[in-house]
Amino acid sequence: MEQRYEDGLRPAPERDADDGGTRSLALLMHAAFFLLLGASLARFLLRHPGEARTPWIIGLSVALAALYVLGPVLGSRPTPRSLLWLGVLVAVWMVVVVLAPSFAWCAVPLFYTGLRILPPRAAYALVALLTLFVVAAQLRLAQGFDPNLVLAPPAVAAVATAVFVHMRRQAARQSRLIDDLLRTRRELAATERREGTLAERQRLSMEIHDSLAQGLSSQQMLLQAADRTWDADPAAARRHIRTAEGIAERNLAEARRFVHDLAPADLAEGGGLDAALHALAARETAAAQGRLTVRCHIEGAPHTVLPDRTQSALLRIAQGALANVTEHAGATEAALTLTHLDDRTVLDIADNGHGFTPTAAAGAPAGVRGHGLPAMRARLHQLGGTLTIESAPGEGTVVTATVPVAPTHRDPA
């Protein structure tokens, strides 16, 4: 079943695979923020009990937590609401850090928040600003100057920024790969649909040529013969019409069968390919009304039952070849010869017509000699077989279809 993706959205499995790493990092940073915020508040309360600024610190901590919770609701795009939220969040954090420097390390999750929402340059500027606040807060807490307090926060900020940028690039690369894969899959599906349409069109054209067109041609000749003999020999005219009626009835059955991709009617009646070829020869002889005699010969016996596809293809080839004989050859005699060999089955269709030049017919534009020969080649190509044509002007034609047959293993005598 074809799937359509609207508004650029991919199916849930692809989106999950694409965003899994980003969501995991976001959850980790959320947990780290609340852990650092709780630890900083606990440290302040333990070291500064009963101070006048304690209610402010508690209130600002609660406000900071509440503001942080709103972040996932607003999303990660730089919209006016998300930018306003980020500004208020950073401003409240700065106030808390000024009042209690121990809250400075809550900046690490804020690094991630700024990098996730802001464009790169603005995000790097925010990271630098937060880092300066952390350094200043650490120096306020220190008893004396400590180089580690100056160097450690920028190093942590640089590592956090580098990790986030790397993950974002990896996610973007993965997203592009998934988009390319989905686009390729859609193009492949479209190509398969086109190929299926062309294959079905070719199947119908071959079936129409090898069965309906041949039958319609025979009906046309019979009705023309009936028209010519209507006044002089009404009985013969009625025979022609009855024969044409029988061919029309059979064509109708054939049409219904190939629409449903079933075996030809001659094969469906039982008896296999041999009987179907005999019936075809008799029917073509009757339809020609003395202008063409078709004989059928079977040589050898099959060592294994031919697959239905092979039998159908060979019967259709015989029908198409006889249609060409009737329409183009001007022959009075034709012969169908089916030869069963150990490793292949060979069908020869020979006529004593005026012949043609095979190389010229192969290079002729479409429609010059009809659809018959290309249809035969297409059928045999699907079965791994070959088609050869022996003909010359004034010397008749022999069309040979060869289909390989899987050898059977016989028990030794």
N, C-alpha and C positions, 0 to 999 in steps of 0.2 A: 504494500500500500504506500502510495506517495505521501511524504510528509512535507508540510509547508511551514516555513519559519518566518513569521511576520515581525516587523519593527526591529529586525536585526537580532532577535532573540534566538539563542540556541536551545536545543533540548536540554532538559534538566540534568542528565548525566554529564554532558559536556560542560555545562555551567558549573556543576559541582566540582568536576575535576580541575577546572580553570581557577576557581576561587577558593579551593580547599586550603591552600597554604596561606592566603591572605586572611581568611577567617580565623585560622588557628593562631596566627600572629596577633590579630586583633583581640581575641579572647585572652591571650597571654598578657597583652598590655593592659587590658581592662582589669584583670586580676591583680597585676603588679601595681597599678595605680591605687586601687582600694587597699591593698596590703601596705604600701608605703604610706598612704594617707593615715590609715589606722595606727601604724607603728609610730609615725611622727606625732600624732595626737597623744598617744599613750606616753611617749617619751616626754612630751611637754608637760602633761599632767603630773607625771611622776617627779619631774625635776623642778617644776614651778607650781607647787600646790598653793592655792589661795591667792594668786596674783590677780590684780584688777583686770588684766587683759585676758584672763582665762575665758570669760563668757564670749568675748569677741573671737577668740581662737576657736572655741567650740562652734559658734554660729557660722563663722566663715568656713570651717571644715565641712559642716553640714551643707552649706550653700555650694561649696566646691564639689562635693559628692553628687548633689542634686543636679548641678549643671553638667557634670560629666556624664550622668545617666542619660541626659537629653541628646548626647552626641549621636548614638546609633539611630535615633528616631529621625534626626535631620538628614542623615546620609553622609556620604563622603565626597560629594561634589561641591565645588566652590560657589555655592549659591549665596545670595545676600544674607539669608537667615543663618546658614552654617558659618559664614565669615563673622557675622555679629556674635554668634554663640562662642566661637573660638576666641574672639577678642575679649568678651566678658570673662570667659574661663581663665585666660592667661592673666587678665587684670586682677581677678580675685586671688589667683595663686600668688601673684607678686605681692599683694597686700599681706597675705598670710606669711610669706617668706620674710617680709620686712618686720612683721611682728614676732615671728618665731622662725629663725633661720633653719631649724631642723626639718622644716617642710620642703627644703630645697630639692631633695632627691625625688620628689614627685614629678620633677621636670622630665625624667626619662620617658615615662609614658606620654607626656605632652609633646616630646620630640616626635614620636610616632604620629600623634594626632595632627600636628602641623604638617608633617611630610605627606600625610595621607590626603589632606584637604587642599592645601595651598599649592600653587604652581612652584616649580623647583626653586627659583630665585627667592621668592617670598618665603618659602619654607626654610631655606638655608639661613636667611636673615633672622627668622624667628628662632631657629636652633641656636644661632650665635647669641642672640639676646638672652635666651633662657640660660645658656651656659655662663654668661657673665653674671647673672643673678646667682647662680649656684656657687660660682667662685667667690663672689662677695659674701654670700651667706656662710660659706665654709671658713673664710678668713675671720668673720665676726665670731664664730664659735671657737676658733683656735686660740690657745694661750699665747702663741707667738707665731712668727712667720714660718710657714712650712711649704717648701716648693711643691710637695705632692698635692697640696690643696689647690695650687694654681694649675698644675699640669694634668691631674687626674680627671677633673670634669671635662676639659676639652677632648681628652682622649676617649672618654666614655661617649661623649656626644658624637665624635667622629666615627667610632665603631658602630654606634646605633644607626647613624645616618647611612654609613656604607652598607650595612646589612639590609636596611629597608630599601635603599635604592637598588641593590642587587636583586632582592626578591621581587621588586616591582618590575624590573626589566625581565626577569625570568617569567613572571606571570604574563607580561605583554607578549614575550616571544611564544609562550605556550598558547596564548589566545590566538596569535596569528597562525600558528601551526594548525590549531583546531579549525579556524575559519577556512584555511586552505584545504584541509581535509574534507570539511563539509561541502565546500564549493566543488572540489573534485568529485565527491560522491554524487552531488546533484547533477554535475555535467555527465558523469558516467551513467546515471539513471536516465538522463535525457537521451544520451547516445543509444542506450539499450532499447529505450522506447522507439526511437527512430529506426533502429535496426530491426526490431520486432515488427514495426509497421511495414517496412520494406519487404521483410521476409514473408509476411502474410499477404502482401500485395503480389509478390512474385508467385506464391503458392496459388492464389486465386487465378492469376493470369495463366499459369501453366494448366490448372485444372480446366479453365474455360476453353483454352485452346485445344487441349487433348480430348475433351469430352463434348462440351456443349457446341463449340464451333464446328467440330467435325459432324455432329448430329444435325446442326442447322444447315450445313452445306449439303448433307445428304437429303434432308427434307426439301431444300430448295430445288435440287435436281429432280426429285420425285414429283413435286408439284408442277414443275415445268413440263415434265414428261406427261403428267396427267392432263395438263392444259392442251398439249399438242394432240393427244389421242382422244380427247373428250368426245368429239363428234364422230370420229371414224371408228373408235373401239371403246365404247363406254365401259365394258367389263375390265379392260386393261387399265383404264383411267382410275376406276374404283380400286383396283389392286394397288396402284401406285399410292393412292390416298391412304388406304389402309396401312400400307407399309410405312408411309410418312407418319401416320398416327402412332404406330408402334414405336418408331424412333423418338417421337416427341414424348411419349410416355416414359421411355427409358431415359431420355435426357432429363426429364423432370425428377426421376428417382436419383440420377447422378448428381443433379444440382443440390438436392436435399442432403445427399450424403457428403459431398465435399464441403458444404457450408458447415456441417458438423464435424469435419475432418475425419470422416469414416472411410473405410476401405471402399474401392469401386464396387458397383453393384454386381458386376460379373464375378468378383472374388467373394462377395458376401453370399452368393448363391451356393457356394460349396464347390468342391472339385479342384481347387487350387489354381495355380497359374496356367497349367496345361489346359485345363477345361476352359478357362477364361479366354485364352488365346484362340482356341477352336471356335468358341462362340463369337468372338470378335470377327474372325475370318468369315464365318457364315453370314453374319449380319452385314458386313461390308459388301459381300458378294450380292446379297439380296437387294441392298440399297442401290447398288450400281446398275441394276436392271440390265445385265448383260454387257455393260461397257467395261467392267473390271471383274476379274475372277481372283479371289484371294484364297490361297491354300495355306494350311498350317502343318508343320512337321515338328515332332518332338523327338530329339535324339538323346539317348541315354536316360538314366533315372537319377534323380537327386539323391545324394548320399545323406543329406540332412534336410529337414524342412526349411525352406527359405523363409527368412523373417517377413512379416507382413509388409514392412516398409519396402523391402526389395521387390516383393511380388507386385505391390501397387505401382512402384516406379517403373518396372519393366512393362507392365500392362499399359500405363499411361504413355510410355515411350512408343509402344506399338501403335496405340491409338493416334498419337501425334504424327508418327511417320506415315501411317496410312492416310491421314488427313492431308499431308503434303503430297502424297502420291495422287490422291483424288484431285487436289486443287492445282498442282503444278506439273506433274509428270506426264500426263496424257497416256498413261500405261493401260494395257489390256490385261496384264497378269502381274500378280504380286505374291510373294511368299513370305510367311512368317516361320522362322526356324529357331527353335529354342533348344540349345545344347547344354546338357548338364555334365560338367567335368568335375574332377576331384577338387580343384581349388578355385573354380570360378564357374559362373553361369553366363552363357553368351546368347544374346538374342540378335538374329539377323533379320532385317527387313529389306527384301530385294524386289525390284520392279524392272520391267522392260520398257520403261518410258524413255523420253528424249534426253534425260540426264542433264547435268549442268557441271560447271567448274567449281569444285568445293572451295578452292582458295578465293575465288571471286565472291562466292556467297559469304565466306567468313568475313571479308572486308567490306561487304555491302552495308549501306546505311540501314538503320532500323526500319523495318516495314517493307524492305524490298522483297524478301522471301519469307516474311511472316515471323512468327514468334517460335516456330517449332524447334529448330535446331538449338537455339540458346536454352530453351526450356529443357530439352533432353540433356544437354551438358550440365545444367544446374542440378537436375535430379541425380545424375550419376556422380557429380562432384560430392554431393551430400553422402553418398554411399561409398566413396573412395573408388568409383569405377571410371571407365574411360569410354569415349565415343569416337569411333572412326567412320569416315565416309569415303567410299570409293565410287567415283562417278566421272563421266566424261560426256560431253555433248554427243547425243545419238547412241550411247551405249548403256543406258539404264543407270540405276543407282543401287548401291548396297550400303545400308546403314547398320553398323555393328555396335551394340551396347554390351560391354563386358563389366560384370560385377564380381568382385572377389567374394569367395565363400569360405567361412572358417572351416578348416579341415576337421574331420571327426576321427577319433581314435578308435580303431577297430581292434577287437580282441584277436590274438593270433589263433590260427586254426589248430 
